[in-house]
Amino acid sequence: MKLLVFEFKKLFFSKKFLVLLAFLVALVILLFFRNVILEDYVLDEKLSDYNYLIEVSEMNASHYNRQLEQHLEEGTEEYEEIEVLQEMNLELLVTAKELHSLVGTDHWQQQLNVEVSFMEQVRDYRMAGGEYPISEEEIRHTIALNYQLLTQGLPKEIENYSQAPPNFLLQVVNLWVTLGALVVVLLLIGDLMTNEFESRSINLLFTQPFNRTHIIVSKFVSSLVVYLMVLVVVLLASLGVSYLFGTKGDFQYPVIIEVDGVLRALTVVEYVAQAVGLMSVMVIFTISLYLLYNLLFKQTIMTLFALLGTLVLGYILTTTISMDALAWFNPFKYVLPEQAILTQENERWYDAIPVTLVVSGIMLFVASRKIKTSKVD
């Protein structure tokens, strides 16, 4: 226990930890006020997007008119096909102009309904042979999200620019699980044990009257506790600044995911819990792997390179080799856990949790055996 307390204090009261914590809090606050400052810019971008769609429909209308007037004979099958496309395109033009007029207004329910109608029109137009700069994936996602919002009576928040506490928390968590957490962990434990080997101060620990296995356990537990403390501070900072200066929100706000080709909705709370949980499992794996590499290489730079190389290689193999049957046995599935939640094709977000924890335990066991025979060169 004394060794655990010692390791925890060494991490917790280090200048590196305090500076990193202050930097992360400042980063969260700056991100929120960036959303505030860019509010008008985002609305202008939305208007520009609708202006572009209006221009596309107008160009298509001119193109169809030229075809009907110059190249086709009335009454032919091709003429009738162009007439159908022109009619559908003009409906798109009217709806796009209506959406443009609703941007920035308080008529959010009308905007959601009109956007659904617009996406359905785009889908019909594409199926009839027309071309439009909106993908089927975007159509499906927008319709599913809008129906959920209408059902729950919630206005749509602008993704990645929201000032509402639930949606700003969602933005921060997405950044956290997209390498953010792993970078923080590497900064915190970068010299967890290698520094002691390099400075030969580990000799002092080896002469103390306790089992060397306790060194591995104390370093692992203290690292994990410090990581959880940083995570809690980041989440509290996100909620605090958005509650103080943000707009009203709802934690039932839907997040659209895809399970076996079917779109479903999670609440913000459910998504955050899953994302943070998966990232924490990956952090356990990373700390365990790092402790093992510490004992193998005994040098900070080599240990970091080996760790990063292993994580990168594991991620590349996960994304390039699609083997659904191995989803349960892939400890690298959660290097970037966001995608494991958003797209679940023939697998589930939690599939690889057991194997990741088991492999982490095995690495800790190997490290605890290895340290018993370790010597300082």
C-alpha positions in Angstrom: 0.0 0.0 0.0 2.8 2.4 0.8 4.3 1.8 -2.6 1.0 2.5 -4.3 0.6 5.7 -2.4 4.1 6.7 -3.3 3.6 6.0 -7.0 0.2 7.9 -7.0 1.7 10.9 -5.3 4.6 10.9 -7.7 2.2 11.1 -10.7 -0.4 13.3 -9.1 1.9 16.0 -7.7 4.2 16.0 -10.7 4.6 19.3 -12.6 3.7 17.4 -15.8 0.4 16.3 -14.5 -0.7 19.7 -13.2 0.4 21.4 -16.4 -1.4 18.8 -18.5 -4.6 19.1 -16.4 -4.6 22.9 -16.7 -4.0 22.7 -20.4 -6.9 20.3 -21.0 -9.3 22.5 -19.0 -8.2 25.6 -20.9 -8.6 23.6 -24.2 -12.2 22.7 -23.3 -13.0 26.3 -22.4 -11.5 27.6 -25.6 -13.4 25.0 -27.6 -16.7 26.1 -26.1 -16.0 29.8 -26.8 -14.9 28.9 -30.3 -18.4 27.5 -30.8 -19.9 30.7 -29.5 -17.7 32.9 -31.7 -18.4 30.9 -34.8 -22.2 30.7 -34.3 -22.9 33.3 -37.0 -20.3 31.8 -39.3 -21.9 28.4 -39.1 -25.3 29.8 -40.0 -23.7 31.6 -43.0 -22.1 28.2 -44.0 -25.5 26.6 -43.8 -27.0 29.3 -46.0 -24.1 28.8 -48.4 -24.8 25.1 -48.5 -28.5 25.7 -49.4 -27.4 28.3 -52.0 -25.2 25.7 -53.6 -28.1 23.2 -53.7 -30.3 25.9 -55.2 -27.7 26.6 -57.9 -27.4 22.9 -58.7 -31.2 22.6 -59.2 -31.2 25.8 -61.3 -28.4 24.4 -63.5 -30.2 21.1 -63.8 -33.4 22.9 -64.8 -31.5 24.8 -67.6 -29.9 21.6 -68.8 -33.2 19.8 -69.0 -34.9 22.7 -70.8 -32.2 22.7 -73.4 -32.6 19.0 -73.9 -36.4 19.3 -74.3 -36.2 22.2 -76.7 -33.3 21.3 -78.9 -32.6 17.6 -79.0 -35.7 15.6 -78.2 -39.0 15.1 -79.9 -42.2 15.6 -77.8 -44.0 12.3 -77.1 -40.9 10.0 -77.2 -39.9 7.9 -74.2 -36.7 9.9 -73.7 -38.7 13.1 -73.8 -41.0 11.9 -71.1 -38.1 10.8 -68.9 -36.6 14.2 -69.1 -39.9 15.8 -68.3 -40.2 13.6 -65.1 -36.7 14.6 -64.1 -37.4 18.2 -64.7 -40.6 18.1 -62.6 -38.8 16.4 -59.7 -35.8 18.8 -60.0 -38.2 21.8 -59.8 -39.7 20.4 -56.7 -36.2 20.1 -55.2 -35.6 23.7 -56.1 -38.7 24.9 -54.3 -38.0 22.9 -51.2 -34.3 24.0 -51.1 -35.4 27.6 -51.2 -37.9 27.0 -48.4 -35.1 25.4 -46.3 -32.9 28.4 -47.1 -35.6 30.8 -45.8 -35.9 28.8 -42.5 -32.2 28.9 -41.5 -31.7 31.0 -38.3 -35.5 31.1 -37.5 -37.3 29.7 -34.5 -39.5 27.4 -36.7 -37.3 24.4 -36.0 -40.2 21.8 -36.3 -41.1 23.1 -39.7 -37.4 23.0 -40.7 -37.1 19.4 -39.6 -40.2 18.4 -41.5 -39.1 20.3 -44.7 -35.6 18.8 -44.5 -37.1 15.3 -44.3 -39.3 16.1 -47.4 -36.2 17.4 -49.2 -34.1 14.3 -48.5 -37.0 12.1 -49.7 -37.2 14.1 -52.8 -33.5 13.8 -53.4 -33.7 10.0 -53.0 -36.6 9.8 -55.5 -34.7 12.0 -57.9 -31.6 9.9 -57.7 -33.5 6.7 -58.2 -35.1 8.2 -61.3 -31.6 8.8 -62.7 -30.9 12.3 -61.6 -27.6 13.4 -60.1 -27.5 15.4 -56.8 -24.6 16.2 -54.4 -26.1 14.4 -51.5 -25.2 10.7 -50.7 -27.6 8.0 -49.7 -25.8 7.7 -46.4 -26.4 11.4 -45.6 -30.1 11.0 -46.7 -30.7 8.0 -44.4 -28.9 9.7 -41.4 -30.7 13.0 -41.8 -34.1 11.4 -42.1 -33.5 9.1 -39.1 -32.2 11.9 -36.9 -35.0 14.3 -37.8 -37.7 11.8 -37.1 -36.2 11.1 -33.7 -36.0 14.9 -32.9 -39.6 15.4 -34.0 -40.7 12.4 -31.9 -39.0 13.8 -28.8 -39.8 17.4 -29.5 -36.2 18.6 -29.7 -34.6 21.1 -32.0 -31.6 20.1 -34.1 -28.2 21.2 -32.8 -25.4 22.1 -35.1 -22.9 19.2 -35.0 -19.5 20.2 -33.5 -20.6 23.8 -32.9 -23.3 23.4 -30.2 -23.4 25.4 -27.0 -25.9 23.1 -25.2 -24.4 21.0 -22.4 -25.3 17.5 -23.8 -24.1 18.3 -27.3 -21.0 20.1 -26.2 -20.2 17.1 -23.9 -20.7 14.8 -26.9 -18.3 16.9 -29.0 -15.6 16.8 -26.2 -16.0 13.0 -25.8 -15.6 12.4 -29.5 -12.4 14.4 -29.4 -11.3 12.5 -26.3 -11.8 9.1 -27.8 -10.2 10.1 -31.2 -6.6 9.7 -30.0 -7.0 12.4 -27.3 -7.2 9.9 -24.4 -4.2 7.9 -25.7 -2.1 11.0 -26.2 -2.9 12.1 -22.6 -2.0 8.7 -21.2 1.3 8.6 -23.1 2.2 12.0 -21.8 1.3 11.0 -18.2 3.2 7.6 -18.2 5.9 8.4 -20.8 8.7 7.8 -18.3 6.7 5.6 -15.9 9.5 3.1 -15.4 12.1 3.7 -18.1 13.3 6.8 -16.3 14.1 4.8 -13.3 16.1 2.3 -15.4 17.9 5.1 -17.2 18.8 6.9 -13.9 19.4 3.5 -12.1 17.1 4.7 -9.3 15.2 1.4 -9.8 18.1 -0.2 -7.8 16.7 1.4 -4.7 13.3 -0.1 -5.2 14.8 -3.5 -5.9 16.6 -3.4 -2.5 13.3 -2.7 -0.6 11.7 -5.5 1.5 8.6 -6.1 -0.7 7.7 -8.3 -3.6 8.8 -6.8 -6.9 5.4 -7.6 -8.4 4.0 -4.8 -6.2 6.0 -2.4 -8.3 4.1 -3.3 -11.5 0.7 -3.4 -9.6 1.3 0.0 -8.0 2.4 1.7 -11.2 -0.6 0.2 -13.1 -3.2 1.2 -10.5 -1.7 4.7 -9.9 -1.6 5.3 -13.7 -5.2 4.2 -14.1 -6.4 6.3 -11.2 -4.7 9.4 -12.5 -6.2 8.8 -16.0 -9.7 8.5 -14.5 -9.1 11.8 -12.6 -8.1 13.6 -15.8 -11.2 12.1 -17.5 -13.5 13.3 -14.7 -12.0 16.8 -14.8 -12.4 17.0 -18.6 -16.0 15.9 -18.4 -16.8 18.3 -15.5 -15.1 21.2 -17.3 -17.2 20.5 -20.4 -20.5 20.5 -18.5 -19.5 23.4 -16.3 -18.6 25.9 -19.0 -21.6 24.9 -21.2 -24.0 25.1 -18.2 -22.7 28.5 -17.2 -22.5 30.1 -20.7 -24.4 27.8 -23.0 -27.9 27.2 -24.2 -30.5 24.8 -22.9 -30.2 21.2 -24.0 -31.5 17.7 -23.4 -29.5 14.6 -22.5 -32.1 12.5 -24.4 -30.8 14.1 -27.7 -30.4 11.2 -30.2 -27.1 9.9 -31.7 -27.8 7.9 -34.8 -25.9 4.6 -35.1 -26.1 1.7 -37.6 -26.6 -1.9 -36.5 -26.6 -4.5 -39.2 -27.7 -2.0 -41.8 -30.5 -0.6 -39.7 -30.3 2.9 -38.2 -31.0 3.2 -34.5 -30.8 6.0 -32.0 -28.8 6.2 -28.7 -29.2 9.1 -26.3 -26.2 11.3 -25.6 -25.9 9.7 -22.1 -25.8 6.2 -23.6 -23.3 7.1 -26.3 -21.0 8.9 -23.9 -21.1 6.0 -21.5 -20.2 3.5 -24.2 -17.5 5.7 -25.7 -15.8 6.5 -22.4 -16.1 2.9 -21.3 -14.5 1.6 -24.5 -11.7 4.2 -24.3 -11.0 3.3 -20.7 -10.7 -0.4 -21.7 -8.2 0.7 -24.3 -6.3 2.7 -21.8 -6.0 -0.3 -19.5 -4.6 -2.2 -22.5 -2.2 0.6 -23.3 -0.8 0.9 -19.8 -0.4 -2.8 -19.5 1.5 -3.0 -22.8 3.6 0.0 -21.9 4.7 -1.6 -18.6 5.7 -4.7 -20.4 7.7 -2.8 -23.0 9.3 -0.8 -20.2 10.9 -4.0 -18.9 11.8 -5.3 -22.3 13.5 -2.1 -23.6 14.3 -0.1 -20.5 14.6 3.1 -22.6 11.9 5.8 -22.9 12.3 6.5 -26.7 12.4 2.8 -27.7 9.5 1.9 -25.4 7.4 4.7 -26.8 8.2 3.8 -30.4 7.4 0.2 -29.7 4.1 1.1 -28.1 3.0 3.5 -30.9 4.1 1.0 -33.5 2.1 -1.8 -32.0 -1.0 0.4 -31.6 -0.7 1.7 -35.2 -0.1 -1.7 -36.7 -3.0 -3.1 -34.7 -5.3 -0.3 -35.9 -4.2 -0.7 -39.6 -4.9 -4.5 -39.4 -8.3 -3.9 -37.8 -9.4 -1.4 -40.5 -8.0 -3.2 -43.5 -8.8 -6.8 -42.7 -12.5 -7.4 -42.3 -13.0 -10.6 -40.4 -16.3 -10.5 -38.4 -15.6 -13.9 -36.8 -12.5 -12.4 -35.1 -14.2 -9.3 -33.7 -14.4 -11.1 -30.3 -10.6 -11.7 -30.4 -9.2 -8.3 -31.5 -7.7 -6.3 -28.6 -7.0 -3.4 -31.0 -10.6 -2.8 -31.9 -10.9 0.1 -29.6 -7.8 2.2 -30.6 -10.5 4.5 -32.1 -13.7 3.3 -30.4 -16.1 5.8 -32.0 -16.5 3.7 -35.1 -17.1 0.6 -33.1 -20.2 2.3 -31.7 -21.5 4.1 -34.8 -21.2 1.2 -37.3 -21.9 -2.3 -35.9 -22.0 -4.7 -38.9 -22.3 -8.3 -37.8 -20.7 -7.4 -34.5 -21.5 -5.4 -31.4 -19.7 -2.5 -29.7 -18.9 -4.6 -26.6 -17.6 -7.8 -28.4 -13.9 -7.2 -27.9 -14.0 -6.0 -24.2 -13.4 -9.4 -22.6 -10.4 -10.3 -24.8 -8.9 -6.8 -24.4 -9.1 -7.1 -20.6 -7.8 -10.7 -20.7 -4.8 -9.7 -22.8 -4.1 -6.8 -20.5 -4.1 -9.1 -17.6 -1.8 -11.5 -19.3 0.7 -8.6 -20.1 0.6 -7.5 -16.5 1.3 -11.0 -15.4 4.2 -11.4 -17.8 5.5 -8.0 -16.6 5.3 -9.0 -13.0 7.2 -12.2 -13.8 9.8 -10.3 -15.9 10.5 -7.7 -13.2 11.6 -10.4 -10.8 14.6 -11.2 -12.9 15.2 -7.6 -14.2 18.6 -6.0 -13.7 19.9 -2.6 -14.4 22.6 -2.7 -17.2 
